[in-house]
Amino acid sequence: MKFKHLILSPLLLMLGAVAVSADEATDKLSATGTHSSPSSEGASVSFKALQDGDLVPATFTVKFQVSGMGIAPAGSMIDNTGHHHLLIDATEMPDMNLPLPATDHIRHFGKGQTEAELTLREGEHTLQLLFADYMHTPHEPPVMSDKITITVSADAPPRNEDEE
């Protein structure tokens, strides 16, 4: 019985600490109507092995990388962390003070994924990464990649996803 208490006590303390912090975040959101976690100075996100102007097949793997911050799943309130969101053919930026909506143009990777298989119709497409916190809200200042344009073509050679 004592063994169970040794395991449960630290766990309950951790959960209590998270609940207090989550309450503080909820209070900030309620009081201001906005919420954002600070980003680390110099933090950046980028695509790995995918560049502006690339020709890709209809189905391909896109890999994400982050520098200066860590990756944590949505719902995990840990300082200096977040998860990726992929903007596909977005014509305007989402509101950076609100949680990002899940749409055809904004894909969420809230489990902390660092890559995804995409299938896009033939033609030109734009891609951009946007890092967001545990509530899917972009950090302050926002951590996002440059927007790149790729062309999907049936004539595209197979991609070696490990190329840099």
TIKOLVEX-638696 format. One line per field, with one value per residue (C-alpha): residue number from 1; residue in three letters; x, y, z. Coordinates in nm, 2 decimals, padded with zeros to 4 digits, always signed. Layout:
<sites>
num = [NUM | ...];
residuo = [ala | ...];
east = [X | ...];
north = [Y | ...];
up = [Z | ...];
</sites>
This chain:
<sites>
num = [1 | 2 | 3 | 4 | 5 | 6 | 7 | 8 | 9 | 10 | 11 | 12 | 13 | 14 | 15 | 16 | 17 | 18 | 19 | 20 | 21 | 22 | 23 | 24 | 25 | 26 | 27 | 28 | 29 | 30 | 31 | 32 | 33 | 34 | 35 | 36 | 37 | 38 | 39 | 40 | 41 | 42 | 43 | 44 | 45 | 46 | 47 | 48 | 49 | 50 | 51 | 52 | 53 | 54 | 55 | 56 | 57 | 58 | 59 | 60 | 61 | 62 | 63 | 64 | 65 | 66 | 67 | 68 | 69 | 70 | 71 | 72 | 73 | 74 | 75 | 76 | 77 | 78 | 79 | 80 | 81 | 82 | 83 | 84 | 85 | 86 | 87 | 88 | 89 | 90 | 91 | 92 | 93 | 94 | 95 | 96 | 97 | 98 | 99 | 100 | 101 | 102 | 103 | 104 | 105 | 106 | 107 | 108 | 109 | 110 | 111 | 112 | 113 | 114 | 115 | 116 | 117 | 118 | 119 | 120 | 121 | 122 | 123 | 124 | 125 | 126 | 127 | 128 | 129 | 130 | 131 | 132 | 133 | 134 | 135 | 136 | 137 | 138 | 139 | 140 | 141 | 142 | 143 | 144 | 145 | 146 | 147 | 148 | 149 | 150 | 151 | 152 | 153 | 154 | 155 | 156 | 157 | 158 | 159 | 160 | 161 | 162 | 163 | 164];
residuo = [met | lys | phe | lys | his | leu | ile | leu | ser | pro | leu | leu | leu | met | leu | gly | ala | val | ala | val | ser | ala | asp | glu | ala | thr | asp | lys | leu | ser | ala | thr | gly | thr | his | ser | ser | pro | ser | ser | glu | gly | ala | ser | val | ser | phe | lys | ala | leu | gln | asp | gly | asp | leu | val | pro | ala | thr | phe | thr | val | lys | phe | gln | val | ser | gly | met | gly | ile | ala | pro | ala | gly | ser | met | ile | asp | asn | thr | gly | his | his | his | leu | leu | ile | asp | ala | thr | glu | met | pro | asp | met | asn | leu | pro | leu | pro | ala | thr | asp | his | ile | arg | his | phe | gly | lys | gly | gln | thr | glu | ala | glu | leu | thr | leu | arg | glu | gly | glu | his | thr | leu | gln | leu | leu | phe | ala | asp | tyr | met | his | thr | pro | his | glu | pro | pro | val | met | ser | asp | lys | ile | thr | ile | thr | val | ser | ala | asp | ala | pro | pro | arg | asn | glu | asp | glu | glu];
east = [+00.00 | +00.28 | +00.43 | +00.11 | +00.13 | +00.49 | +00.38 | +00.05 | +00.17 | +00.42 | +00.17 | -00.11 | +00.13 | +00.22 | -00.15 | -00.22 | +00.05 | -00.08 | -00.43 | -00.32 | -00.13 | -00.42 | -00.65 | -00.41 | -00.42 | -00.80 | -00.81 | -00.59 | -00.80 | -01.13 | -00.99 | -00.83 | -01.01 | -00.67 | -00.40 | -00.05 | +00.26 | +00.59 | +00.83 | +01.20 | +01.42 | +01.55 | +01.31 | +01.23 | +01.05 | +01.12 | +01.07 | +01.33 | +01.41 | +01.15 | +01.22 | +01.05 | +01.01 | +01.03 | +00.84 | +00.67 | +00.45 | +00.08 | +00.16 | +00.47 | +00.61 | +00.67 | +00.90 | +00.90 | +01.18 | +01.19 | +01.49 | +01.51 | +01.19 | +01.07 | +00.78 | +00.50 | +00.15 | -00.15 | -00.28 | +00.07 | +00.14 | +00.52 | +00.72 | +00.91 | +00.72 | +00.45 | +00.34 | +00.33 | +00.05 | +00.07 | -00.10 | -00.18 | -00.29 | -00.38 | -00.48 | -00.46 | -00.30 | -00.52 | -00.58 | -00.26 | -00.43 | -00.68 | -00.65 | -00.60 | -00.91 | -00.87 | -00.97 | -00.86 | -00.61 | -00.48 | -00.37 | -00.30 | -00.02 | -00.13 | +00.03 | +00.37 | +00.42 | +00.73 | +00.62 | +00.31 | +00.22 | +00.03 | -00.18 | -00.24 | -00.40 | -00.18 | -00.07 | +00.09 | +00.04 | +00.17 | +00.29 | +00.38 | +00.46 | +00.32 | +00.42 | +00.16 | +00.12 | -00.07 | -00.40 | -00.32 | -00.26 | +00.05 | +00.33 | +00.42 | +00.60 | +00.48 | +00.72 | +00.65 | +00.84 | +00.85 | +00.58 | +00.70 | +00.54 | +00.56 | +00.43 | +00.25 | +00.30 | +00.25 | +00.59 | +00.77 | +01.05 | +01.01 | +01.15 | +01.43 | +01.28 | +01.62 | +01.79 | +01.86];
north = [+00.00 | +00.24 | +00.17 | +00.30 | +00.62 | +00.68 | +00.66 | +00.85 | +01.14 | +01.28 | +01.22 | +01.41 | +01.69 | +01.72 | +01.71 | +01.98 | +02.20 | +02.16 | +02.24 | +02.56 | +02.66 | +02.57 | +02.78 | +03.07 | +03.03 | +03.01 | +03.32 | +03.51 | +03.39 | +03.49 | +03.83 | +03.93 | +03.73 | +03.62 | +03.38 | +03.32 | +03.15 | +03.32 | +03.17 | +03.12 | +03.39 | +03.28 | +02.99 | +02.87 | +02.61 | +02.48 | +02.20 | +01.93 | +01.82 | +02.03 | +02.37 | +02.65 | +02.55 | +02.17 | +01.94 | +01.66 | +01.36 | +01.37 | +01.17 | +01.26 | +01.29 | +01.63 | +01.66 | +01.94 | +02.06 | +02.31 | +02.48 | +02.66 | +02.50 | +02.15 | +01.95 | +01.85 | +01.72 | +01.95 | +01.98 | +01.94 | +02.28 | +02.28 | +02.60 | +02.65 | +02.37 | +02.34 | +02.14 | +02.18 | +02.31 | +02.30 | +02.57 | +02.45 | +02.70 | +02.95 | +03.28 | +03.47 | +03.41 | +03.29 | +03.51 | +03.47 | +03.54 | +03.25 | +02.87 | +02.76 | +02.61 | +02.27 | +02.31 | +02.18 | +02.47 | +02.43 | +02.08 | +02.00 | +01.77 | +01.78 | +01.45 | +01.60 | +01.45 | +01.57 | +01.44 | +01.36 | +01.20 | +01.45 | +01.39 | +01.70 | +01.75 | +01.83 | +02.20 | +02.46 | +02.47 | +02.68 | +02.53 | +02.71 | +02.58 | +02.75 | +02.63 | +02.66 | +02.60 | +02.34 | +02.52 | +02.54 | +02.91 | +03.05 | +03.17 | +03.53 | +03.62 | +03.36 | +03.09 | +03.02 | +02.92 | +03.12 | +03.02 | +02.79 | +02.70 | +02.35 | +02.19 | +01.85 | +01.66 | +01.30 | +01.34 | +01.42 | +01.18 | +00.98 | +01.17 | +01.05 | +01.19 | +01.16 | +01.42 | +01.75];
up = [+00.00 | +00.08 | -00.26 | -00.43 | -00.23 | -00.34 | -00.70 | -00.67 | -00.45 | -00.71 | -00.99 | -00.80 | -00.73 | -01.10 | -01.20 | -00.94 | -01.08 | -01.43 | -01.32 | -01.16 | -01.47 | -01.70 | -01.48 | -01.51 | -01.89 | -01.89 | -01.67 | -01.92 | -02.21 | -02.03 | -01.92 | -02.25 | -02.51 | -02.64 | -02.54 | -02.65 | -02.51 | -02.56 | -02.82 | -02.75 | -02.90 | -03.24 | -03.27 | -03.62 | -03.82 | -04.16 | -04.41 | -04.43 | -04.79 | -04.95 | -05.10 | -05.28 | -05.65 | -05.60 | -05.83 | -05.63 | -05.71 | -05.61 | -05.29 | -05.10 | -04.75 | -04.60 | -04.30 | -04.04 | -03.82 | -03.54 | -03.39 | -03.05 | -02.91 | -02.83 | -02.95 | -02.72 | -02.81 | -02.79 | -02.44 | -02.29 | -02.13 | -02.12 | -02.16 | -02.49 | -02.67 | -02.93 | -03.23 | -03.60 | -03.82 | -04.20 | -04.40 | -04.75 | -05.01 | -04.74 | -04.90 | -04.57 | -04.23 | -03.94 | -03.64 | -03.44 | -03.11 | -03.13 | -03.15 | -03.51 | -03.67 | -03.83 | -04.20 | -04.54 | -04.54 | -04.18 | -04.09 | -03.72 | -03.60 | -03.24 | -03.15 | -03.20 | -03.55 | -03.74 | -04.08 | -04.28 | -04.61 | -04.83 | -05.14 | -05.34 | -05.68 | -05.98 | -06.01 | -05.79 | -05.41 | -05.13 | -04.80 | -04.48 | -04.13 | -03.82 | -03.47 | -03.19 | -02.82 | -02.62 | -02.71 | -03.09 | -03.05 | -03.23 | -03.00 | -02.94 | -03.16 | -03.41 | -03.51 | -03.88 | -04.20 | -04.52 | -04.76 | -05.03 | -05.37 | -05.50 | -05.82 | -05.81 | -06.13 | -06.24 | -06.42 | -06.09 | -06.01 | -05.69 | -05.39 | -05.16 | -04.83 | -04.66 | -04.88 | -04.72];
</sites>
